[in-house]
Amino acid sequence: MKRTIYILFALSLFTGLSCKESKPKTEVPVIRNPNDLRKWIVDNTVQDYERNTFGYDLRFIRQRKTPILLYDENFKSMVLLAPEYQGRVLTSTADGLQGYSFGWLNYDLIASMEKLPHMNAYGGEDRFWLGPEGGQFSLYFKPGEPFVYDHWQVPYGFDIEPFEIVSIESNEVAFFKKLELKNYSNTPMEIVVSRIVSLLSPAAFLYTHGIQQAEDIKAVGFQSRNVIRNAGQNEWNKQTGMPSIWILGMFKPSPTATVVIPYKEGPESSMGALVTDDYFGKVDADRLKTGDGVFYFKADGRKRSKIGVNAFRAKPLCGSFDEERNILTIVEYSLPDTAGDYVNSLWKIQEAPFSGDVVNAYNDGPLENGTQMGPFYEIESSSPAASLKPGESLEHSHRTLHFQGKESSLDEIARKLLGVGLKDIRNAFE
């Protein structure tokens, strides 16, 4: 509890200080004493930072909400969260306050302090949702309503309501939320959510995959461990509906950004379609390419489109590469050894409501009326459908890591984790 009070107090000092015209420090000391940490935070967050830096985003959020900061001992790898935004990871950096900020934030919506209908897309690299989105067990449409945008609503419990802080340390924070929902089939669902976000060691992550981190690599990693418990009186099954944990990460697009999703090859007769590519109409051929066991999907924020891979074909690793910014992003998520039931989120009554996708990628783009939520792109993962009796629980983990460094070092990581090199990714759409 003392640790919780201390960190929140230190962060609360950001807001009352005036801005000074000075450049951020380039040298960051090793900080171990809490008093030194508090002083360093105050000294370095009264300064102006360029947009797209972590320091800029930290100051921007602190002017409006009470953030939580996770950090390593050198204050290089840092992760920014906010309980008011459902305990989501807003952004992260591999190089301190002056380092690049990896997450996409909706500055206009956050600054407005308004609450929008349908969905409040605040942004963030790891946010908690529940599935399914559409179908007879949807949590986003009221019973009997048509599956059209005007009737679509993200449940308030994980759209605009805060998550409660349970505990907090320098490298980990735990959240709690109780949800009372009703699905499209009129089944009441009482759900207790437990969410723990932890800072990861990128070097240790790479080591578990047989890779030694090169000296030139700058990296940051974090993990969310998400648990839902059936806190009601009814069993969740194929007749009543089964929710799933759905984790979504929003990142900054660029003309050179490409999502890479490895998949298992095999006959469609036993493994299903290679890819779901018609969520918002069929994806154009120049935006989705199939390589040797991988899908390449454009992440330029210029055309609204989405793809998904089912439980028979999914692998527990995917990622993206942004050549322009020299960022290799890796996402790893928990995936059972055998294919199970996954919710189908298509906006219609479904013949097979539990044959949905495990991993998805979304590219934002203008709507028909010319408006656009982003631009951003997303990498998403889902848990199996939660077949739970009262009191039972289901857990799903989702890890996000960002690497920057020499091309040869990034290429080794991409080849071993994604199965393709940077040249393959770069040439996919040429």
C-alpha positions as CSV (number, residue, x, y, z in Angstrom):
1,M,0.0,0.0,0.0
2,K,2.8,2.4,0.8
3,R,4.3,1.8,-2.6
4,T,1.0,2.6,-4.2
5,I,0.6,5.8,-2.4
6,Y,4.2,6.9,-3.2
7,I,4.0,6.3,-6.9
8,L,0.7,8.0,-7.3
9,F,1.8,10.9,-5.2
10,A,5.0,11.3,-7.3
11,L,3.0,11.4,-10.5
12,S,0.5,13.8,-9.0
13,L,3.2,16.4,-8.8
14,F,3.3,16.7,-12.6
15,T,0.1,18.7,-13.0
16,G,0.7,21.8,-10.9
17,L,4.1,22.8,-12.4
18,S,4.6,25.4,-15.1
19,C,6.3,24.5,-18.4
20,K,9.9,25.7,-18.9
21,E,11.7,26.2,-22.2
22,S,14.5,23.7,-21.8
23,K,15.5,20.6,-23.7
24,P,15.1,17.1,-22.1
25,K,18.2,15.7,-20.6
26,T,20.0,13.2,-22.8
27,E,21.6,11.4,-19.9
28,V,19.4,9.4,-17.6
29,P,20.9,8.3,-14.3
30,V,20.4,5.0,-12.6
31,I,17.8,5.6,-10.0
32,R,17.3,3.4,-7.0
33,N,16.3,5.7,-4.1
34,P,12.5,6.6,-4.1
35,N,13.3,10.3,-3.2
36,D,15.7,10.5,-6.1
37,L,13.0,9.0,-8.3
38,R,10.5,11.6,-7.3
39,K,12.9,14.4,-7.9
40,W,13.9,13.1,-11.3
41,I,10.3,12.7,-12.4
42,V,9.4,16.3,-11.3
43,D,12.6,17.7,-12.9
44,N,12.0,16.0,-16.2
45,T,8.3,16.4,-16.7
46,V,8.1,20.2,-16.5
47,Q,10.0,20.4,-19.8
48,D,8.6,20.5,-23.3
49,Y,9.1,17.3,-25.4
50,E,8.6,16.9,-29.1
51,R,5.4,15.1,-30.3
52,N,5.8,11.3,-30.6
53,T,8.1,11.1,-27.7
54,F,7.2,9.3,-24.5
55,G,7.7,12.5,-22.4
56,Y,5.2,14.4,-24.6
57,D,2.6,11.7,-24.0
58,L,3.2,11.4,-20.3
59,R,2.7,15.1,-19.8
60,F,-0.3,15.1,-22.1
61,I,-2.0,12.4,-20.1
62,R,-1.0,13.7,-16.7
63,Q,-2.7,17.1,-17.4
64,R,-6.0,15.2,-17.6
65,K,-5.8,11.9,-15.7
66,T,-3.7,10.2,-13.1
67,P,-1.2,7.9,-14.9
68,I,0.7,4.9,-13.7
69,L,4.3,4.5,-14.8
70,L,6.1,1.2,-15.0
71,Y,9.9,1.4,-15.5
72,D,13.2,-0.5,-15.4
73,E,16.1,0.4,-13.1
74,N,17.7,2.6,-15.8
75,F,14.5,4.4,-16.6
76,K,14.8,3.5,-20.2
77,S,12.0,0.9,-20.7
78,M,8.8,2.6,-19.5
79,V,5.1,1.8,-19.8
80,L,2.3,4.3,-19.3
81,L,-1.2,3.2,-18.1
82,A,-4.3,4.8,-16.7
83,P,-7.0,3.3,-14.5
84,E,-9.5,5.8,-15.8
85,Y,-9.0,4.3,-19.2
86,Q,-9.9,0.8,-18.1
87,G,-6.3,-0.1,-17.0
88,R,-5.1,0.0,-20.6
89,V,-1.5,0.4,-21.6
90,L,-1.5,3.7,-23.3
91,T,2.0,3.7,-24.7
92,S,5.6,2.6,-24.0
93,T,9.2,3.6,-24.9
94,A,12.5,1.9,-25.2
95,D,14.6,5.0,-24.6
96,G,13.3,7.0,-21.7
97,L,11.3,10.2,-21.8
98,Q,13.0,11.4,-24.9
99,G,12.4,8.1,-26.7
100,Y,9.9,7.3,-29.3
101,S,6.3,6.7,-28.0
102,F,5.0,3.4,-29.6
103,G,1.3,3.6,-28.9
104,W,-1.4,5.5,-30.8
105,L,-3.3,8.0,-28.7
106,N,-6.5,9.8,-29.7
107,Y,-5.3,13.3,-28.6
108,D,-8.4,15.1,-29.7
109,L,-10.8,12.8,-27.9
110,I,-8.7,12.7,-24.7
111,A,-8.3,16.5,-24.7
112,S,-12.0,17.1,-25.2
113,M,-12.9,15.1,-22.0
114,E,-16.2,14.2,-23.8
115,K,-17.9,10.8,-23.9
116,L,-19.0,9.7,-27.4
117,P,-21.8,7.3,-28.4
118,H,-20.9,3.8,-29.6
119,M,-17.2,3.8,-28.6
120,N,-14.6,6.0,-27.1
121,A,-11.4,5.2,-29.0
122,Y,-8.8,6.6,-26.6
123,G,-6.1,4.5,-28.1
124,G,-3.5,2.5,-26.4
125,E,-1.3,-0.6,-27.0
126,D,-3.2,-3.1,-24.9
127,R,-6.8,-2.6,-24.0
128,F,-9.3,-5.1,-22.5
129,W,-12.5,-6.0,-24.3
130,L,-14.8,-8.9,-24.4
131,G,-16.2,-10.9,-27.3
132,P,-18.3,-11.6,-29.3
133,E,-19.0,-8.3,-31.0
134,G,-21.8,-9.6,-33.2
135,G,-24.1,-12.6,-33.5
136,Q,-26.7,-14.2,-31.3
137,F,-24.5,-14.0,-28.3
138,S,-23.2,-10.4,-28.9
139,L,-22.4,-8.1,-26.0
140,Y,-22.5,-5.0,-28.2
141,F,-26.1,-5.2,-29.4
142,K,-29.3,-5.3,-27.4
143,P,-31.6,-8.2,-27.9
144,G,-33.6,-8.0,-31.1
145,E,-31.8,-4.9,-32.5
146,P,-30.4,-4.9,-36.0
147,F,-26.7,-5.4,-36.5
148,V,-26.0,-1.9,-37.8
149,Y,-23.7,0.8,-36.6
150,D,-26.5,3.0,-35.1
151,H,-27.3,0.2,-32.7
152,W,-23.7,-0.9,-31.9
153,Q,-22.5,0.1,-28.4
154,V,-19.4,-1.0,-26.6
155,P,-20.5,-1.9,-23.0
156,Y,-19.8,1.1,-20.7
157,G,-17.9,-1.2,-18.2
158,F,-14.9,-1.5,-20.5
159,D,-15.5,1.6,-22.7
160,I,-15.7,4.6,-20.3
161,E,-15.7,3.3,-16.7
162,P,-12.5,3.2,-14.7
163,F,-10.9,0.0,-13.4
164,E,-10.0,-0.2,-9.7
165,I,-6.3,-0.5,-8.7
166,V,-5.6,-3.5,-6.6
167,S,-1.8,-3.2,-6.2
168,I,1.1,-1.4,-7.8
169,E,4.9,-1.8,-8.0
170,S,7.5,-0.2,-10.2
171,N,7.2,-3.0,-12.7
172,E,3.6,-4.3,-12.2
173,V,0.1,-3.1,-11.6
174,A,-3.1,-5.1,-10.9
175,F,-6.7,-4.0,-11.7
176,F,-10.1,-5.2,-10.9
177,K,-13.5,-4.7,-12.4
178,K,-17.0,-6.2,-12.0
179,L,-19.3,-6.2,-15.1
180,E,-23.0,-6.8,-15.3
181,L,-23.9,-7.5,-18.9
182,K,-26.7,-9.1,-20.9
183,N,-26.0,-10.7,-24.3
184,Y,-28.1,-10.6,-27.5
185,S,-29.8,-13.8,-26.4
186,N,-31.0,-12.1,-23.2
187,T,-28.6,-14.1,-21.0
188,P,-27.4,-12.1,-17.9
189,M,-23.7,-12.3,-17.3
190,E,-21.9,-11.2,-14.1
191,I,-18.2,-11.1,-14.9
192,V,-15.3,-10.3,-12.5
193,V,-12.2,-9.1,-14.4
194,S,-8.7,-9.3,-13.0
195,R,-6.0,-7.7,-15.1
196,I,-2.3,-7.6,-14.3
197,V,0.2,-5.6,-16.5
198,S,3.9,-6.3,-16.0
199,L,7.1,-4.9,-17.5
200,L,9.0,-7.6,-19.4
201,S,12.7,-8.1,-20.0
202,P,13.1,-8.1,-23.8
203,A,16.5,-9.9,-23.5
204,A,14.9,-12.7,-21.4
205,F,12.0,-12.9,-23.9
206,L,14.5,-13.3,-26.8
207,Y,16.5,-15.9,-24.9
208,T,13.5,-18.1,-24.4
209,H,13.2,-18.1,-28.2
210,G,16.9,-18.9,-28.8
211,I,18.1,-15.4,-29.6
212,Q,20.8,-13.3,-27.8
213,Q,19.9,-9.6,-27.8
214,A,22.4,-7.6,-29.7
215,E,24.1,-4.6,-28.0
216,D,22.7,-2.2,-30.6
217,I,19.1,-3.1,-29.8
218,K,16.8,-0.8,-27.8
219,A,13.7,-2.6,-26.6
220,V,10.7,-2.5,-24.3
221,G,8.2,-5.2,-23.5
222,F,5.1,-5.7,-21.4
223,Q,2.5,-8.3,-20.7
224,S,-1.1,-8.3,-19.7
225,R,-2.5,-11.3,-17.8
226,N,-6.3,-11.1,-18.0
227,V,-8.7,-13.3,-16.1
228,I,-12.5,-13.4,-16.2
229,R,-14.6,-15.3,-13.6
230,N,-18.2,-16.3,-13.9
231,A,-19.6,-14.5,-10.9
232,G,-23.3,-15.2,-11.7
233,Q,-25.7,-18.1,-11.1
234,N,-25.9,-19.4,-14.7
235,E,-23.4,-21.6,-16.6
236,W,-21.9,-20.2,-19.7
237,N,-22.3,-22.7,-22.6
238,K,-23.2,-22.9,-26.2
239,Q,-26.9,-22.5,-25.4
240,T,-26.6,-19.4,-23.2
241,G,-23.5,-17.9,-24.8
242,M,-19.8,-17.8,-23.9
243,P,-17.8,-14.6,-23.7
244,S,-14.1,-14.4,-24.5
245,I,-11.2,-12.1,-23.5
246,W,-10.2,-9.8,-26.4
247,I,-7.0,-7.8,-26.2
248,L,-6.4,-5.1,-28.8
249,G,-3.3,-3.0,-29.4
250,M,-3.4,0.3,-31.4
251,F,-0.2,1.5,-33.1
252,K,0.8,4.4,-35.4
253,P,0.6,3.6,-39.1
254,S,3.0,4.6,-41.8
255,P,3.2,4.0,-45.6
256,T,5.9,1.4,-44.8
257,A,4.2,-0.4,-41.9
258,T,3.3,-4.1,-42.5
259,V,1.6,-6.6,-40.2
260,V,3.0,-10.1,-40.4
261,I,0.9,-13.0,-39.2
262,P,2.4,-16.5,-39.5
263,Y,0.0,-19.4,-40.0
264,K,-0.1,-23.2,-40.2
265,E,-0.5,-24.5,-43.7
266,G,-2.8,-27.4,-44.6
267,P,-6.0,-28.3,-46.4
268,E,-9.1,-26.1,-46.0
269,S,-11.3,-29.2,-45.8
270,S,-9.9,-29.9,-42.3
271,M,-8.4,-26.6,-41.2
272,G,-10.8,-24.0,-42.6
273,A,-10.1,-21.0,-44.8
274,L,-6.6,-19.6,-44.9
275,V,-7.8,-16.2,-43.7
276,T,-10.9,-14.3,-42.9
277,D,-10.7,-11.2,-45.2
278,D,-14.3,-10.0,-45.4
279,Y,-15.0,-8.3,-42.1
280,F,-15.6,-5.0,-43.8
281,G,-15.8,-6.2,-47.3
282,K,-13.1,-8.2,-49.0
283,V,-9.6,-6.9,-48.5
284,D,-8.1,-5.6,-51.8
285,A,-5.4,-7.8,-53.3
286,D,-2.8,-5.0,-53.1
287,R,-3.3,-4.9,-49.3
288,L,-3.1,-8.5,-48.3
289,K,-0.4,-10.9,-49.6
290,T,0.2,-14.5,-48.8
291,G,3.8,-15.6,-48.5
292,D,5.5,-18.8,-47.4
293,G,3.4,-19.5,-44.3
294,V,2.8,-15.8,-43.5
295,F,0.2,-13.1,-44.3
296,Y,1.4,-9.6,-45.1
297,F,-1.2,-6.9,-44.3
298,K,-0.8,-3.2,-45.0
299,A,-0.9,-1.0,-41.9
300,D,-0.9,2.4,-43.5
301,G,-4.1,3.8,-42.0
302,R,-5.5,4.6,-45.4
303,K,-8.2,1.9,-46.0
304,R,-10.5,0.4,-43.4
305,S,-10.0,-3.4,-43.5
306,K,-9.5,-6.4,-41.2
307,I,-8.2,-9.9,-41.4
308,G,-8.3,-12.9,-39.0
309,V,-6.8,-16.4,-38.6
310,N,-8.7,-19.3,-37.0
311,A,-7.7,-21.7,-34.2
312,F,-6.5,-24.4,-36.6
313,R,-4.1,-22.1,-38.4
314,A,-3.0,-19.6,-35.8
315,K,0.4,-19.5,-34.2
316,P,1.1,-17.8,-30.9
317,L,3.4,-15.1,-32.5
318,C,2.8,-12.3,-34.9
319,G,4.0,-8.7,-35.3
320,S,4.7,-5.8,-37.6
321,F,7.6,-3.9,-39.1
322,D,7.7,-0.2,-39.8
323,E,10.6,0.5,-42.1
324,E,10.2,4.2,-42.0
325,R,10.6,4.3,-38.2
326,N,12.8,1.2,-37.9
327,I,10.4,-0.5,-35.5
328,L,10.0,-4.3,-35.2
329,T,7.0,-5.1,-33.0
330,I,6.4,-8.6,-31.8
331,V,3.1,-9.8,-30.2
332,E,2.9,-13.2,-28.4
333,Y,-0.3,-14.5,-26.8
334,S,-1.5,-17.6,-25.0
335,L,-2.8,-20.2,-27.4
336,P,-4.0,-23.7,-26.3
337,D,-2.2,-26.7,-27.8
338,T,-5.5,-27.9,-29.3
339,A,-7.9,-25.9,-31.3
340,G,-11.0,-24.9,-29.2
341,D,-14.1,-22.8,-29.5
342,Y,-13.6,-19.2,-30.4
343,V,-16.4,-16.6,-30.7
344,N,-17.4,-15.3,-34.1
345,S,-17.8,-11.6,-34.1
346,L,-19.4,-11.0,-37.5
347,W,-22.4,-8.7,-37.4
348,K,-25.1,-11.2,-38.2
349,I,-26.9,-14.2,-36.8
350,Q,-24.4,-17.0,-37.3
351,E,-24.7,-20.7,-38.2
352,A,-21.4,-21.4,-36.4
353,P,-21.1,-18.8,-33.5
354,F,-18.0,-20.5,-32.0
355,S,-15.8,-20.9,-35.1
356,G,-14.3,-17.4,-34.9
357,D,-10.7,-16.2,-35.2
358,V,-7.9,-16.2,-32.7
359,V,-5.7,-13.4,-34.0
360,N,-6.7,-10.3,-36.0
361,A,-5.2,-7.3,-37.6
362,Y,-7.2,-4.1,-38.4
363,N,-6.2,-1.2,-40.6
364,D,-8.1,2.0,-40.1
365,G,-9.3,4.2,-42.9
366,P,-11.9,6.8,-43.8
367,L,-15.6,5.9,-43.5
368,E,-18.1,6.5,-46.3
369,N,-18.9,9.9,-45.0
370,G,-15.2,10.9,-45.1
371,T,-14.6,10.8,-41.3
372,Q,-11.9,8.7,-39.7
373,M,-11.3,7.5,-36.1
374,G,-7.6,7.3,-36.5
375,P,-5.5,6.7,-38.4
376,F,-4.0,3.7,-36.6
377,Y,-3.6,-0.1,-37.0
378,E,-4.4,-2.9,-34.6
379,I,-3.0,-6.3,-33.6
380,E,-5.6,-8.3,-31.6
381,S,-5.7,-11.7,-29.8
382,S,-8.6,-13.6,-28.3
383,S,-9.0,-16.3,-25.7
384,P,-11.1,-19.4,-26.3
385,A,-14.8,-19.0,-25.5
386,A,-15.3,-19.2,-21.8
387,S,-17.2,-22.4,-21.0
388,L,-17.5,-21.7,-17.3
389,K,-19.7,-22.8,-14.5
390,P,-20.4,-20.3,-11.7
391,G,-17.2,-19.5,-9.8
392,E,-14.9,-20.8,-12.6
393,S,-12.3,-18.6,-14.4
394,L,-10.4,-18.3,-17.7
395,E,-7.0,-16.6,-18.3
396,H,-5.5,-15.1,-21.4
397,S,-2.1,-13.4,-21.7
398,H,-0.9,-11.0,-24.4
399,R,2.7,-9.7,-24.7
400,T,3.9,-6.8,-26.7
401,L,7.6,-6.0,-27.5
402,H,9.2,-3.3,-29.6
403,F,12.7,-3.5,-31.0
404,Q,14.8,-0.8,-32.6
405,G,18.4,-1.2,-33.8
406,K,20.6,-2.2,-36.7
407,E,18.8,-3.9,-39.6
408,S,20.9,-7.1,-39.2
409,S,19.9,-7.4,-35.6
410,L,16.2,-6.8,-36.3
411,D,16.4,-9.2,-39.2
412,E,17.6,-12.0,-36.9
413,I,14.7,-11.4,-34.5
414,A,12.1,-11.3,-37.4
415,R,13.5,-14.5,-39.0
416,K,13.4,-16.5,-35.8
417,L,10.1,-15.3,-34.5
418,L,8.0,-14.5,-37.6
419,G,9.7,-16.9,-40.1
420,V,10.6,-14.1,-42.6
421,G,13.3,-11.5,-42.8
422,L,13.0,-7.7,-43.2
423,K,13.7,-7.9,-46.9
424,D,10.7,-10.3,-47.3
425,I,8.5,-7.9,-45.4
426,R,9.8,-4.8,-47.3
427,N,9.3,-6.5,-50.7
428,A,5.8,-7.9,-49.9
429,F,4.0,-5.0,-51.6
430,E,6.5,-4.0,-54.2
